[in-house]
Amino acid sequence: MYAVGDVHGCLDRLRALHGRITEDLAERPTREAILVHLGDYVDRGPDSAGVLAHLMAGTAPQGITATVNLLGNHEAMMLDALERRDETSVDLWLRNGAFATLASFGLEQAIEPARWAARLSPEPVTFLRGLAPMHRIGPYVFVHAGIRPGVGLEAQSREDVIWIRDPFLSHAAPLEAVVVHGHTPAHAPVVRPNRIGIDTGAVMGGTLTCAVLEQDRVGFLSA
């Protein structure tokens, strides 16, 4: 299994990392190889529109047999701003990197929020609506931000799995599954007995990281 951290509009990094995954599978072929993108495809970086187009096209590294695209908090903010168009939703998105996303779609900052959705093609919005908040494979559960300790996986709220930091990050006890997540940037991948964090700040000058999971072993690729 492969899991890719927060892309944030860094299309060149995403393409390069997919190339690394292709190379890894060529060296170590397997009958089933699942790729999970952990959300935060948009905002802050130079080409959010290109990242979404790349994912919507279903362009996967050679050898990948299935791809899962998860919802991040930035996709949720974008959807809320486009669909609700209320002052709170629009302001929250704009304060969190929306200007770069709007520019990548050719939408000038001066355009009224009520016209954003009308100027966008429907495909990106449909894609965002279809993103899952969580995906479990064997001993691993994949989410954007984390889970709330003490709450079963099936009872986790959408808000928590795309936004939570503490008490998840500081929780040291075992969880229902090993949580593979992004959302909280670090200089290097964070590996704990109960979680694996792979947001390494690609949009802030760090690398874009992919966790390579094989049973109870983890390795990393980066671009």
N, C-alpha and C positions, 0 to 999 in steps of 0.2 A: 504494500500500500504506500501511496505517496500523498503527502498533505502539504499544500502551499500556503504560506502566510500572507499577510496583508499586502496587496499589490498597489493600491492607491494611485492608479493612473500610470504606473510605470510599465508601459507596454513592452518596451525593449527588454527590460529585465525579465518579464514574464515569458517572452519568446525565447530568450536565452536559457532560462531555467527549464522550459519545456524541452529544449535541445539537450540539456544535461540529463533529463529523465530518459529521453530516447537513447542516449549513449549508455546510460546505466542498464537499461533493459536489453540493449544489444549485447552487453558484456555478461549479464546475468538474466537470461530469458526465463519467463515464468508463464504458466498457462493462464493465470488470472492476475491482472494488475489494475488496481483501482486508484484513481486520482481524485483527491478531494481538495477543492479550493475553499478556504476558510472565511471568505467574505472580505469586505472593504476593498472592492475593486475600483471604487470611484473616490473623487475628492483629493485635493492637495497636489497631486502629481500632474504631469503634462498632458496625458491622453486617456482620460477616463472613457471617452466615447470609443476609442480604439480598443481598450481592454474589454469593454462590454461586447463590442462587435466580434472580437476574437473568441470570447466565450460562447456567444450566441451561435457562432458558426460551427461550434462543436469540434474545433481544431484541437485535437489531443496529440500528445507525443506518440510516436510510433510504438506499438506494443501495449498501450493502455487499452484495457477492455471495457472500462466503464468510468464515467466522470460524474462527480457529484459537486454541484455548486451551492454553497451555503450562503445564508443571509448574514450580512454584517450590519453594525449599527449605522454605518454611513449609507448603505442602501436603504435602510429603514427611514433615515432622515430625508433622503432624496424622495422616496415615495410619499412620505407625509407632506412634504412641501409641494409636490406636484399635484397631489390629490386633494388635500385639505385646503391648501392655499390660505390658511389663517396666519395671522401675524406671528404667533408663537412658533409654528412649524417652520415657516420660511426663515425667521430670524435664527433659529437653531441651526438650520442647514447652512445658512450663509456664514455663520460664525465658525463653521467646522470644515471649511475648504470647498464650499459649493461654487465659488467664483471660477475656480479652475475647471470644474466639471462643465459649467455653463459655457465657458469659452471653448472647450473641446467640442461641444455640439454646435458652435457658431451662434450661441445666444448671447447677445450683448447684455452687460450687467444692468443696463437701464430698462430693459424690457420688464413690464409688469409681471409678477408671478402668475397672474391669471392667464397669461399668454404662453407660459413656458410649455405646458403640456401640449397646447395646440401647435406649437412650433416643432415639437419633437415627433419623430415617427413613432407609431405605437409599439413597435417591437421591443425597444429597451424597457419600456414600462411593463409590458407583459412579461418579459424575462425577469425583472425585479420581483414582480408579484409571485412568480413561481418558485422563488428561492426557498429552500427548506431551512429551518433554524437549527436542525440537529440531524446527525446521521451516526448510527452505531454499526460497527463492524467488529465482531468477536469481542476481545477484551478492551477495545478502544471506543470512545465516543468522541465525535468531532463536532465542535461548536466554534462560534467566532470568539466569544469572550471567556466563557467558563460556565460553571453550574453553581447553584446554591447548595452548599453542604447541608446534609440532613433532609433534603427533599429528593424523592425518587426521580429518576430520569423522565418517566412519563408525566410527572407532575411539574416539571420545570416550566417557568414562565418564559415567554418569548422575550420579555424585557431583560430578564437575568441572562439568558444565554447569549444575547448580543451586546450587553452593556456591563456586566458585573466585573468588578475587580476584587476588592475584599468584601466578604470574608473568604472568597474562593482562593485568592492568591496566597494567603497566609495559612490556609488549612493544611495541616500536615498528616492527618489521619487518612486511611484508605477511603476511596470513593467507590461507587458502584462499578465504575469502569475507569480506566486511565483516560484522562481528558486531554485531547489534542486541540490546542487553541492558539489564537493570535491575540489581537486587540491591545495588549500591553507591551510596548516595544522594549527591547533590551539589546545590548551590544552583541549578544550571542544567544543561541538557543538555550532555553532553561529546561533542564531535565530533573524532575522530581519523581519519587515513587508513584505519585498519584496524578501527575500532569506533565505535559510537554508543551512549552510555549515557544512558538516559532515566528513571532513578529520581531524581526530584527531591523526595523526602521528603514526599509528600502527607500521610501520617499524622503527621508531625512538624511540621506547619504550613507546609510548602511546597506546591507545586502538583502536580497529577496531569498528567503530560505524555504527549502523543501525537506520535510522529515521523511525518511525512508524507513518504513516499519515492517519488520519480519518477525512474526510471533512476539517474543519478548525482547527483541533487539531493535535498536534505533540508530540510524545514521543520518547524515545530513548532506544535502547538495545546496549550492548557492550560486547566485548570479548577481 
